[in-house]
Amino acid sequence: MLDRTEFVNRFGGMFEHSSFIAERAYDAGDLQEPLTAESVHAALCKQFRAASHEERLGVLRAHPDLAGKLAIAGKLTQESRSEQAGAGLDRLSPQEHARFTELNAEYVEKNGFPFIIAVKGLTKDDILRAFETRIDHGVDDEFATATEQVEKIAWLRLSAMLP
């Protein structure tokens, strides 16, 4: 079994810049060898769901804007960079980039956290359609949707690492 430091180093980034979730999952003692994507995901999600509203909000706020300033500056995590590139968000036309920038700003102003969607398997058009649909949802609905998407992102990341 990995020790706590190894576990946190390996899985602390599954929930964007929020290693406290991996720390709590390890400390809870719910993990058993062999580690699988399913078992680690369950342990991490249990701690994410048990976190306070403010802590979960912090996890949401740790996510980058889609095709936003961090992407342009090359400052995304490796996982986020790869995920956004896979959806074509690194190849937007100036008009598409302007639309994403506009929607990002409107969404953050309305909800207090960035638009989050598991982009794997989606195209930039799929993402834009989801963005344009979800922008009209209420804050509580979007908080619930964003937390579901964060868990889905963690699942996709873990599935790429573990059996």
ZICORKA-V378751 format. One record per pair of residues at least 24 apart in sequence whose C-alpha atoms are under 7 Angstrom apart, sorted by sequence separation. I is the first residue (numbers start at 1). J is the second residue. If there is no record, write none. Layout:
i j
I J
I J
This chain:
i j
21 47
21 48
107 135
111 139
116 146
118 149
1 33
87 119
117 149
67 100
68 101
87 120
116 149
86 120
118 152
84 119
87 122
88 123
89 124
118 153
83 119
87 123
88 124
83 120
87 124
65 104
18 59
16 59
15 59
17 62
16 62
16 63
65 114
64 114
65 115
63 114
61 113
60 113
61 114
60 114
45 151
41 155
37 158
37 159
37 162
36 162
37 163
36 163
15 150
15 154
14 154
14 157
